[in-house]
Amino acid sequence: MRYKIFFVILLFTCLASAQVKFCSWNLSDFGKRKQPATIAFIANTVKEYDVVAIQEVVAGFGGAQAVARLATALNRTGDKWDYAVSAPTTGSSYKTERYAFLWKTARIRKVKAELDPVLQLEIDREPYYGTFSYKGKLFTVVNFHAITKSRQPETEIKHFKKIPLRLSEHNLVFAGDFNCPESHTVFNPLKGMGFQPVFRNQKTSLRQRCIAQDCLASEFDNIFYNSKKIRLLNKKAHLFYTEFESLALARKVSDHIPIGCTFLLL
């Protein structure tokens, strides 16, 4: 009996140490206009994670500065963080932006981060790849912000089926604001390859105002993981707006909620 208890404790310890906590958040025009109190709130919201992917960082110098300020705020929460900011996207002049990653240096090592040089010809805001190492195992986050729903984001997402073929040696995680629900048929090719959405029927964008206490509008943000290489352990949609007196105040942080999950690299 004593040995069984020891084995269970040992197994639990190994599983716990093998977990990676990941978060994705569209931070809505993330730049110099974000006030220090807002930056501190964002840091306290995501501090539990190991890797954070951010979309909609402004292309100007203020965007990179805001990410640096967020990293500084995260460092004040008790762990050492580092960050990477992409160059401005070049796929189109529609709305050039940057992406960013932040990670805990004690647990995660960044291997490489770069904008996709191939899909910039097909996608307005070409995805930003971040390859990270955790205990010798690599995973690559495809950080993405699609064009708006009115401009048919599925015309961009359809190109994602080529990425696992082109980067077959990578353990891919697709994350970001797709401006499209996971139930759309455009995701079927990825699902056919073994990629599963972390969230189903989860609205992630904020309304302009709540309707009968329903403050969320659309199922835009999600995370897709390769179920053949990753085991999903848990997930969390952060309803951060409930901490504010009004939705208008919450929207100064972002018009999207952060989404997170814990996964095990197989």
C-alpha positions in Angstrom: 0.0 0.0 0.0 2.8 2.3 0.9 4.5 1.7 -2.5 1.2 2.4 -4.3 0.8 5.7 -2.6 4.4 6.6 -3.4 3.9 5.7 -7.1 0.7 7.8 -7.3 2.5 10.8 -5.7 5.5 10.3 -8.1 3.2 10.1 -11.1 1.3 13.2 -10.1 4.5 15.1 -9.6 5.8 14.1 -13.0 2.6 15.1 -14.7 2.4 18.4 -12.9 6.0 19.3 -13.9 5.3 18.4 -17.5 2.4 20.8 -17.9 2.6 24.0 -20.0 0.2 26.8 -19.3 -0.6 28.8 -22.4 -2.7 32.0 -22.9 -3.8 33.9 -26.0 -5.2 37.5 -25.9 -6.2 40.1 -28.4 -5.3 43.2 -26.5 -7.1 45.6 -28.8 -4.8 48.4 -30.1 -2.1 47.6 -27.6 0.2 50.6 -27.5 1.3 53.7 -25.7 -2.3 54.7 -24.9 -2.6 51.8 -22.4 -2.3 53.3 -19.0 0.0 51.9 -16.2 -3.1 50.6 -14.3 -4.3 48.8 -17.4 -0.9 47.2 -17.9 -0.8 46.1 -14.3 -4.3 44.6 -14.6 -3.2 42.6 -17.7 -0.1 41.3 -16.0 -2.1 40.1 -13.0 -4.6 38.4 -15.3 -2.0 36.4 -17.2 0.7 35.9 -14.6 -0.3 32.3 -14.0 0.7 31.2 -17.5 4.1 30.1 -18.9 3.6 31.5 -22.4 1.3 34.3 -23.5 0.5 35.1 -27.2 -0.7 38.6 -27.9 -2.5 39.9 -31.0 -3.2 43.5 -32.1 0.0 45.2 -30.9 0.2 48.5 -32.7 2.7 48.7 -35.5 4.3 51.9 -34.3 7.1 52.2 -31.8 4.5 52.5 -29.0 3.4 48.9 -29.5 6.8 47.4 -28.8 7.1 49.7 -25.8 3.8 48.5 -24.4 4.9 44.9 -24.6 8.1 45.9 -22.8 6.0 47.6 -20.1 3.9 44.5 -19.7 7.0 42.3 -19.3 8.2 44.7 -16.6 4.9 44.5 -14.8 5.0 40.7 -15.1 8.5 40.7 -13.5 7.0 42.5 -10.5 4.6 39.6 -9.9 7.4 37.2 -8.7 8.7 35.5 -11.9 11.2 36.5 -14.5 9.7 37.0 -17.9 11.1 37.7 -21.4 9.4 38.8 -24.6 9.6 38.9 -28.4 7.8 41.4 -30.6 7.3 40.8 -34.3 8.1 43.3 -37.0 5.1 45.0 -38.5 3.1 42.6 -40.7 3.6 43.2 -44.4 0.9 41.1 -46.0 -1.3 44.2 -46.7 -1.7 47.8 -45.8 -5.2 47.1 -44.6 -4.2 47.3 -41.0 -0.6 46.6 -40.2 0.0 45.3 -36.7 2.6 43.5 -34.6 2.3 40.3 -32.6 4.1 39.4 -29.3 5.0 36.5 -27.1 5.9 36.6 -23.4 7.2 33.7 -21.4 8.6 32.7 -18.0 12.3 32.1 -18.4 12.6 29.6 -15.6 10.3 27.2 -17.4 10.4 28.1 -21.1 13.2 28.8 -23.6 12.5 30.6 -26.8 14.1 28.9 -29.8 12.9 31.2 -32.6 10.3 33.7 -33.5 9.5 35.0 -36.9 6.7 36.2 -39.2 5.7 33.7 -41.9 7.5 34.7 -45.1 5.3 32.5 -47.3 1.8 33.5 -46.2 2.4 37.2 -46.3 1.4 36.9 -50.0 -1.9 35.3 -49.0 -2.8 36.8 -45.6 -3.1 40.5 -44.6 -1.5 40.0 -41.2 0.7 37.0 -41.7 1.1 34.8 -38.6 3.9 35.0 -36.2 5.6 31.7 -35.3 7.1 31.2 -31.8 9.1 28.0 -31.3 9.7 27.2 -27.6 11.4 24.5 -25.6 10.1 23.0 -22.4 12.2 20.2 -20.8 13.7 19.5 -24.2 10.4 19.2 -26.0 9.6 21.8 -28.7 6.3 23.3 -29.6 5.5 26.1 -32.1 2.7 28.6 -31.6 1.1 30.1 -34.7 0.0 33.5 -33.4 -2.7 34.9 -35.7 -5.1 37.8 -36.1 -7.5 37.4 -39.1 -9.2 40.1 -41.1 -12.6 41.1 -39.8 -15.7 39.0 -40.3 -17.1 41.3 -42.9 -14.0 40.7 -45.0 -14.4 36.9 -44.9 -11.5 35.6 -42.6 -12.1 32.1 -44.0 -10.3 33.2 -47.1 -7.2 33.5 -45.0 -7.8 30.6 -42.6 -8.1 28.2 -45.6 -4.3 28.5 -46.1 -3.6 27.1 -42.6 -4.0 23.5 -43.9 -0.7 24.0 -45.7 1.3 24.9 -42.5 1.4 21.4 -40.9 2.6 20.0 -44.3 5.3 22.7 -44.7 6.3 22.5 -41.0 5.8 18.8 -40.5 8.6 18.6 -37.9 6.9 21.1 -35.6 4.4 20.5 -32.8 2.0 23.2 -33.9 -0.5 25.2 -31.7 -2.7 27.6 -33.6 -3.9 30.5 -31.5 -5.4 33.9 -31.7 -8.3 35.9 -33.0 -9.7 34.1 -36.0 -12.8 36.3 -36.4 -14.5 33.1 -37.2 -16.1 30.3 -35.0 -14.4 26.9 -34.7 -17.6 25.3 -36.1 -16.9 26.9 -39.5 -16.1 24.3 -42.2 -12.9 26.2 -43.0 -11.3 24.5 -40.0 -12.3 21.0 -41.2 -8.9 20.3 -42.9 -7.0 21.1 -39.7 -9.4 19.0 -37.7 -8.9 16.2 -40.2 -5.2 16.3 -39.4 -5.9 15.9 -35.7 -6.1 19.5 -34.5 -8.8 20.1 -32.0 -10.2 23.4 -30.7 -9.7 24.0 -27.0 -13.1 25.9 -26.9 -16.4 25.1 -28.3 -19.4 27.5 -28.2 -17.4 30.0 -26.2 -18.0 33.6 -27.1 -14.8 35.7 -26.7 -15.5 39.3 -28.0 -17.2 41.9 -25.8 -20.4 43.6 -26.8 -20.7 47.4 -26.8 -23.2 46.9 -23.9 -24.6 43.9 -22.0 -28.0 42.6 -23.0 -29.7 40.9 -20.0 -26.2 40.4 -18.4 -25.0 38.8 -21.6 -21.8 40.7 -22.3 -20.1 38.5 -25.0 -20.8 38.7 -28.7 -18.9 36.3 -30.9 -16.9 33.1 -30.9 -13.8 34.6 -32.4 -10.8 33.6 -30.3 -9.5 30.0 -29.9 -6.6 27.6 -29.6 -6.1 24.6 -31.8 -3.7 21.8 -30.7 -2.5 18.6 -32.3 -4.3 15.9 -30.3 -1.6 13.4 -31.5 1.2 15.3 -29.8 -0.6 17.2 -27.0 -3.0 16.3 -24.3 -5.3 19.0 -23.1 -5.6 19.1 -19.3 -7.8 22.1 -18.7 -9.0 25.3 -20.1 -10.2 28.7 -18.9 -12.0 31.7 -20.4 -11.2 34.7 -18.3 -14.3 36.9 -17.9 -12.2 39.8 -16.8 -14.9 42.4 -17.5 -16.8 41.2 -14.4 -14.1 43.0 -12.3 -15.1 46.4 -13.7 -18.0 48.6 -12.8 -19.0 48.9 -16.5 -18.4 47.3 -19.8 -17.1 50.6 -21.1 -14.3 50.5 -18.5 -13.5 46.9 -19.3 -13.2 47.7 -23.0 -10.3 50.0 -22.2 -8.4 46.9 -21.4 -9.6 45.0 -24.5 -12.7 44.1 -26.5 -11.7 40.5 -26.3 -11.3 38.2 -23.3 -8.1 36.2 -22.7 -8.4 32.4 -23.2 -6.0 29.9 -21.7 -5.3 26.2 -21.3 -2.9 23.8 -19.7 -1.5 21.1 -22.0 0.9 18.1 -21.7 3.5 17.6 -24.4 3.5 14.0 -25.4 
